[in-house]
């Protein structure tokens, strides 16, 4: 890497609305964050077996993080687990009843 003069780099983020569908995002990233983003892009590209854009990478990253961190999603997952657990327990009891009835 080349030597960079000692400059104070702004962490300011600029957002420009381009249309109802798109915004332009201008921000500064550390080299480490950028390398992590590129690594994630490579991993997602390999998984999809096609090139993935940085926009798609950020989109996937946001979905994964929201799924993991959003309190509403956490509640939905817990309810889903409880429903599966309840169904599984009912199936086990039904199987036990059937096996007892066959004896």
NUMARMI-770766 format. One line per 10 residues: number of its first residue (from 0); for each residue z, x, y negated of N, C-alpha, C, O. Coordinates in Angstrom, 2 decimals, padded with zeros to 5 digits. Example, Ala and Ser with C-alpha at 12.3 -4.5 7.8 and 13.67 -1.06 7.14 Angstrom:
2
0) 007.80 013.19 005.69 007.80 012.30 004.50 007.80 013.20 003.30 008.46 014.24 003.32; 007.08 012.85 002.25 007.14 013.67 001.06 007.87 012.90 -000.03 008.04 013.41 -001.14
REM end
This chain:
103
0) 000.00 000.83 001.18 000.00 000.00 000.00 000.00 000.87 -001.24 000.49 002.00 -001.25; -000.57 000.30 -002.29 -000.61 001.05 -003.54 000.70 000.88 -004.31 001.39 -000.13 -004.16; 001.01 001.85 -005.11 002.22 001.78 -005.93 002.01 000.77 -007.05 000.97 000.77 -007.71; 002.99 -000.07 -007.23 002.91 -001.08 -008.28 003.90 -000.70 -009.37 005.06 -000.40 -009.08; 003.44 -000.73 -010.61 004.38 -000.41 -011.69 005.52 -001.40 -011.70 005.38 -002.54 -011.25; 006.64 -000.97 -012.22 007.82 -001.82 -012.25 007.60 -002.94 -013.27 007.77 -002.74 -014.48; 007.22 -004.09 -012.78 006.99 -005.25 -013.63 007.88 -006.38 -013.16 008.16 -006.53 -011.97; 008.30 -007.18 -014.11 009.06 -008.37 -013.74 008.04 -009.44 -013.36 007.26 -009.90 -014.20; 008.06 -009.83 -012.11 007.11 -010.82 -011.62 007.76 -012.19 -011.67 008.87 -012.38 -011.17; 007.06 -013.11 -012.25 007.57 -014.46 -012.39 007.49 -015.20 -011.06 006.51 -015.06 -010.32
10) 008.51 -015.96 -010.77 008.50 -016.81 -009.57 008.17 -018.24 -009.97 008.47 -019.19 -009.25; 007.54 -018.36 -011.13 007.16 -019.65 -011.64 006.04 -020.23 -010.78 005.16 -019.51 -010.31; 006.09 -021.53 -010.58 005.07 -022.23 -009.82 004.31 -023.13 -010.79 004.91 -023.86 -011.57; 002.99 -023.06 -010.72 002.16 -023.92 -011.56 001.43 -024.91 -010.66 000.83 -024.54 -009.66; 001.50 -026.17 -011.04 000.84 -027.23 -010.28 -000.11 -027.95 -011.22 000.28 -028.37 -012.31; -001.34 -028.09 -010.78 -002.34 -028.81 -011.56 -002.91 -029.92 -010.69 -003.40 -029.67 -009.60; -002.83 -031.15 -011.18 -003.39 -032.27 -010.42 -004.90 -032.27 -010.62 -005.38 -032.36 -011.75; -005.63 -032.18 -009.52 -007.08 -032.13 -009.58 -007.70 -033.51 -009.37 -008.71 -033.86 -009.99; -007.09 -034.29 -008.48 -007.58 -035.64 -008.17 -006.45 -036.40 -007.49 -005.34 -035.89 -007.36; -006.75 -037.61 -007.04 -005.75 -038.38 -006.29 -005.41 -037.71 -004.98 -004.34 -037.94 -004.41
20) -006.31 -036.87 -004.50 -006.15 -036.26 -003.18 -005.70 -034.80 -003.22 -005.11 -034.30 -002.26; -005.98 -034.11 -004.33 -005.75 -032.66 -004.34 -004.96 -032.20 -005.56 -005.06 -032.77 -006.65; -004.18 -031.14 -005.34 -003.50 -030.43 -006.42 -003.81 -028.95 -006.26 -004.08 -028.47 -005.15; -003.78 -028.22 -007.36 -003.92 -026.77 -007.30 -002.52 -026.20 -007.46 -001.80 -026.56 -008.40; -002.15 -025.33 -006.56 -000.83 -024.72 -006.55 -001.00 -023.23 -006.80 -001.72 -022.54 -006.07; -000.35 -022.73 -007.83 -000.43 -021.31 -008.16 000.99 -020.76 -008.11 001.86 -021.18 -008.87; 001.22 -019.82 -007.19 002.56 -019.25 -007.06 002.46 -017.80 -006.60 001.44 -017.36 -006.08; 003.54 -017.09 -006.81 003.64 -015.70 -006.35 004.49 -015.67 -005.10 005.55 -016.30 -005.04; 004.02 -014.95 -004.10 004.75 -014.79 -002.85 005.05 -013.32 -002.64 004.29 -012.45 -003.06; 006.17 -013.05 -002.00 006.44 -011.67 -001.62 005.46 -011.29 -000.50 004.89 -012.17 000.16
30) 005.26 -010.02 -000.29 004.38 -009.57 000.79 004.89 -010.08 002.13 004.10 -010.46 003.00; 006.21 -010.08 002.30 006.80 -010.52 003.57 006.48 -011.99 003.84 006.09 -012.35 004.95; 006.65 -012.83 002.83 006.36 -014.26 003.00 004.88 -014.46 003.29 004.51 -015.26 004.15; 004.03 -013.74 002.57 002.59 -013.86 002.79 002.21 -013.41 004.20 001.39 -014.05 004.86; 002.78 -012.31 004.66 002.49 -011.83 006.02 002.96 -012.84 007.07 002.28 -013.06 008.07; 004.10 -013.46 006.84 004.59 -014.49 007.76 003.64 -015.68 007.78 003.35 -016.24 008.84; 003.15 -016.06 006.62 002.20 -017.18 006.53 000.91 -016.84 007.27 000.37 -017.68 007.99; 000.41 -015.63 007.09 -000.81 -015.20 007.79 -000.58 -015.13 009.30 -001.47 -015.48 010.08; 000.59 -014.66 009.72 000.91 -014.60 011.16 000.93 -016.01 011.75 000.40 -016.24 012.83; 001.55 -016.94 011.03 001.58 -018.33 011.49 000.16 -018.89 011.56 -000.17 -019.62 012.50
40) -000.66 -018.56 010.59 -002.05 -019.01 010.60 -002.77 -018.49 011.84 -003.53 -019.22 012.48; -002.54 -017.24 012.19 -003.16 -016.65 013.38 -002.67 -017.35 014.65 -003.46 -017.67 015.53; -001.37 -017.59 014.74 -000.81 -018.26 015.92 -001.36 -019.68 016.07 -001.71 -020.09 017.17; -001.45 -020.41 014.96 -001.99 -021.77 015.02 -003.48 -021.76 015.36 -003.96 -022.64 016.07; -004.19 -020.77 014.86 -005.62 -020.64 015.19 -005.82 -020.38 016.67 -006.71 -020.96 017.29; -005.00 -019.51 017.23 -005.10 -019.22 018.66 -004.78 -020.46 019.48 -005.45 -020.74 020.47; -003.75 -021.20 019.08 -003.36 -022.40 019.80 -004.46 -023.46 019.73 -004.75 -024.13 020.72; -005.07 -023.62 018.55 -006.12 -024.62 018.35 -007.47 -024.14 018.87 -008.41 -024.93 019.01; -007.56 -022.84 019.16 -008.82 -022.23 019.61 -009.94 -022.43 018.59 -011.10 -022.63 018.95; -009.54 -022.38 017.31 -010.50 -022.46 016.21 -009.82 -021.92 014.96 -008.59 -021.88 014.90
50) -010.60 -021.51 013.98 -009.99 -021.01 012.75 -009.21 -022.11 012.02 -009.66 -023.25 011.94; -008.05 -021.75 011.50 -007.20 -022.67 010.77 -007.07 -022.14 009.33 -006.79 -020.96 009.13; -007.27 -023.00 008.36 -007.17 -022.60 006.95 -005.70 -022.44 006.56 -004.80 -022.90 007.26; -005.48 -021.80 005.42 -004.12 -021.70 004.90 -003.57 -023.08 004.57 -002.38 -023.34 004.74; -004.43 -023.97 004.08 -004.00 -025.34 003.79 -003.51 -026.03 005.07 -002.46 -026.67 005.07; -004.26 -025.89 006.15 -003.85 -026.49 007.43 -002.56 -025.85 007.95 -001.72 -026.53 008.54; -002.42 -024.56 007.72 -001.21 -023.85 008.13 000.00 -024.39 007.39 001.04 -024.65 008.00; -000.13 -024.57 006.09 000.98 -025.10 005.29 001.26 -026.54 005.69 002.42 -026.95 005.76; 000.22 -027.30 005.96 000.40 -028.69 006.39 001.18 -028.76 007.70 002.13 -029.53 007.82; 000.79 -027.95 008.69 001.48 -027.93 009.98 002.92 -027.46 009.81 003.84 -028.03 010.41
60) 003.11 -026.44 009.01 004.44 -025.90 008.76 005.34 -026.97 008.14 006.50 -027.11 008.52; 004.80 -027.72 007.18 005.60 -028.77 006.54 005.95 -029.87 007.53 007.07 -030.39 007.50; 005.01 -030.24 008.40 005.30 -031.27 009.41 006.39 -030.82 010.38 007.30 -031.58 010.70; 006.30 -029.58 010.83 007.29 -029.04 011.77 008.67 -029.02 011.11 009.66 -029.44 011.71; 008.74 -028.52 009.88 010.02 -028.43 009.19 010.60 -029.80 008.89 011.80 -030.02 009.07; 009.77 -030.74 008.45 010.28 -032.09 008.17 010.76 -032.76 009.45 011.78 -033.46 009.44; 010.04 -032.57 010.52 010.45 -033.15 011.80 011.81 -032.62 012.21 012.64 -033.35 012.75; 012.04 -031.35 011.94 013.29 -030.70 012.34 014.44 -030.97 011.37 015.58 -031.12 011.81; 014.16 -031.03 010.06 015.22 -031.05 009.06 015.47 -032.40 008.40 016.56 -032.63 007.86; 014.51 -033.30 008.42 014.64 -034.59 007.74 015.70 -035.45 008.44 015.57 -035.72 009.63
70) 016.75 -035.87 007.71 017.82 -036.66 008.33 017.31 -037.95 008.98 017.83 -038.36 010.01; 016.30 -038.58 008.39 015.75 -039.81 008.97 015.11 -039.51 010.32 015.28 -040.26 011.28; 014.38 -038.40 010.39 013.74 -038.02 011.66 014.80 -037.67 012.71 014.62 -037.97 013.89; 015.91 -037.03 012.28 016.98 -036.69 013.21 017.56 -037.95 013.83 017.81 -038.00 015.04; 017.77 -038.98 013.00 018.30 -040.24 013.51 017.31 -040.87 014.50 017.70 -041.36 015.55; 016.02 -040.84 014.15 015.00 -041.40 015.04 014.99 -040.68 016.39 014.86 -041.31 017.43; 015.12 -039.34 016.35 015.15 -038.57 017.61 016.37 -038.92 018.43 016.29 -039.08 019.65; 017.52 -039.05 017.76 018.76 -039.40 018.47 018.63 -040.78 019.11 019.04 -040.97 020.26; 018.07 -041.73 018.39 017.88 -043.08 018.94 016.91 -043.05 020.12 017.12 -043.74 021.11; 015.88 -042.26 020.00 014.90 -042.14 021.08 015.55 -041.54 022.33 015.31 -042.00 023.44
80) 016.38 -040.50 022.12 017.08 -039.89 023.26 018.01 -040.89 023.92 018.07 -040.97 025.15; 018.74 -041.67 023.11 019.65 -042.67 023.65 018.89 -043.73 024.44 019.34 -044.16 025.50; 017.74 -044.14 023.93 016.94 -045.16 024.62 016.45 -044.60 025.96 016.49 -045.30 026.98; 015.99 -043.36 025.97 015.53 -042.73 027.22 016.69 -042.59 028.20 016.55 -042.86 029.39; 017.85 -042.16 027.67 019.03 -041.96 028.51 019.45 -043.30 029.12 019.78 -043.36 030.31; 019.45 -044.35 028.32 019.81 -045.68 028.79 018.84 -046.17 029.85 019.26 -046.73 030.87; 017.55 -045.95 029.62 016.53 -046.35 030.58 016.69 -045.58 031.88 016.60 -046.16 032.96; 016.93 -044.29 031.79 017.11 -043.45 032.98 018.34 -043.90 033.77 018.29 -043.98 035.00; 019.43 -044.18 033.07 020.64 -044.64 033.77 020.39 -045.98 034.45 020.87 -046.20 035.56; 019.65 -046.88 033.80 019.32 -048.18 034.40 018.47 -047.99 035.65 018.66 -048.68 036.65
90) 017.51 -047.06 035.59 016.65 -046.79 036.74 017.47 -046.24 037.90 017.23 -046.61 039.05; 018.42 -045.36 037.60 019.27 -044.79 038.65 020.10 -045.89 039.30 020.21 -045.95 040.53; 020.70 -046.76 038.48 021.50 -047.85 039.03 020.64 -048.79 039.87 021.08 -049.26 040.92; 019.44 -049.08 039.42 018.53 -049.94 040.16 018.16 -049.31 041.49 018.13 -049.99 042.52; 017.88 -048.00 041.49 017.55 -047.30 042.73 018.74 -047.32 043.69 018.56 -047.48 044.90; 019.94 -047.16 043.15 021.14 -047.18 044.00 021.32 -048.59 044.60 021.65 -048.72 045.78; 021.11 -049.62 043.80 021.22 -050.99 044.29 020.19 -051.26 045.40 020.50 -051.89 046.41; 018.98 -050.76 045.20 017.92 -050.95 046.18 018.26 -050.22 047.48 018.09 -050.77 048.57; 018.75 -048.98 047.35 019.08 -048.22 048.56 020.27 -048.82 049.30 020.32 -048.78 050.53; 021.23 -049.37 048.56 022.38 -050.03 049.19 021.93 -051.30 049.90 022.40 -051.61 050.99
100) 021.02 -052.05 049.27 020.50 -053.28 049.86 019.68 -053.05 051.11 019.59 -053.94 051.95; 019.10 -051.88 051.25 018.27 -051.55 052.40 019.10 -051.09 053.60 018.56 -050.95 054.70; 020.37 -050.87 053.40 021.21 -050.37 054.51 021.74 -051.49 055.31 022.47 -051.26 056.28
REM end
